[in-house]
Amino acid sequence: MDRSKLIYAEAHKYGQLAAEKITVAPMIVQQHANPLDDNSDVIKQYYVADGVCGFASINVKPANSKFAKFIVQNNLGHKSIYGGVFISVRDYNQSLQKKEAYAYAFADVLNKHGIKAYAESRMD
């Protein structure tokens, strides 16, 4: 079996374990009568079990490395405009914390195999 495929499978496995293990801090969202006044009456309130919303990804550099080429050829990611190859974390609904846990664990596995990788995230 191709070494890149084995490394990807290992990184994905550890990413999933990290995301499953994390305890997410839930979020409460409130709609106020006056959206410009936080002291106005609360009209609606929502409980978001997945916590804050966001995105996470893994960036693999350089884009011409064997592993990066494997990612692109197998539609697991795409070239980034900032260099390298971008692997988006698509699981875990909108949960930033779960996506981050997955991305950091995934990147750690790649780095242990000598593949330069960085986890990236942003809140939505």
C-alpha positions in Angstrom: 0.0 0.0 0.0 1.2 3.5 -0.8 3.0 5.2 2.1 1.0 8.5 1.7 -2.3 6.6 1.9 -1.2 4.9 5.2 -0.1 8.2 6.7 -3.3 9.9 5.7 -5.3 7.1 7.3 -3.3 7.3 10.5 -3.7 11.1 10.6 -7.4 10.9 10.0 -7.8 8.3 12.7 -6.0 10.4 15.3 -7.9 13.5 14.2 -11.2 11.7 14.7 -10.1 10.4 18.2 -9.1 14.0 19.2 -12.4 15.4 18.0 -14.4 12.7 19.8 -12.4 13.2 23.1 -12.8 16.9 23.4 -15.5 18.4 25.6 -17.1 21.3 23.8 -18.2 24.4 25.6 -21.8 25.0 24.5 -22.9 28.5 23.4 -26.0 30.5 24.2 -27.2 32.9 21.6 -29.7 35.6 22.5 -31.8 37.9 20.3 -32.6 41.2 22.0 -35.6 43.5 21.4 -33.1 46.2 20.5 -30.1 44.6 18.7 -28.0 47.6 19.5 -28.7 47.4 23.3 -27.5 44.3 25.2 -29.6 45.4 28.2 -32.9 45.3 26.3 -35.3 42.4 26.8 -34.3 39.0 25.4 -36.9 37.9 22.8 -35.4 34.5 21.9 -32.6 32.4 23.2 -30.9 29.4 21.5 -28.7 26.7 23.0 -25.9 25.6 20.6 -24.5 22.3 21.9 -21.6 22.3 19.3 -20.2 25.6 20.7 -18.9 28.4 18.6 -19.0 28.0 14.8 -15.9 28.0 12.8 -13.6 26.4 10.2 -10.4 24.4 10.5 -8.0 23.1 8.0 -4.5 21.6 7.6 -1.9 23.2 5.3 0.7 20.8 3.9 3.9 22.4 2.5 5.4 22.3 -0.1 2.7 21.6 -2.6 5.1 19.6 -4.8 5.8 17.1 -2.0 4.8 13.5 -2.6 2.2 13.7 0.2 0.7 17.0 -1.1 0.4 15.5 -4.6 -1.4 12.5 -3.1 -3.9 14.8 -1.4 -4.7 16.7 -4.6 -4.8 13.6 -6.8 -7.3 11.9 -4.5 -9.5 14.9 -4.1 -8.7 15.2 -0.3 -7.7 18.8 -0.6 -6.6 21.4 -3.1 -3.7 23.8 -3.7 -3.8 26.9 -1.5 -3.3 30.4 -2.8 -1.0 30.9 0.1 1.2 28.0 -0.8 1.0 24.3 0.0 -2.1 22.1 -0.1 -5.2 22.9 1.9 -7.2 20.1 3.6 -10.5 21.3 5.0 -12.1 19.7 8.0 -15.6 19.0 6.8 -16.9 16.9 9.7 -18.3 17.9 13.1 -21.1 20.3 11.9 -20.1 23.8 12.7 -18.1 23.1 15.9 -14.9 25.1 15.9 -13.5 23.2 18.9 -14.0 19.8 17.4 -12.6 20.9 14.0 -9.6 22.4 15.6 -8.9 19.3 17.7 -9.1 17.2 14.5 -6.8 19.6 12.6 -4.1 19.8 15.2 -4.0 16.0 15.8 -3.9 15.4 12.0 -1.1 17.9 11.6 0.8 16.4 14.5 0.8 13.0 12.8 2.0 14.4 9.5 4.8 16.3 11.3 5.9 13.1 13.1 6.3 11.5 9.6 8.5 14.4 8.5 5.7 16.1 6.5 5.5 19.8 7.2 1.9 20.6 8.2 0.1 23.3 10.1 -3.4 23.5 11.6 -5.3 26.6 10.8 -8.7 27.8 12.1 -11.0 30.7 12.3 -14.2 31.5 14.1 -17.3 32.2 11.9 
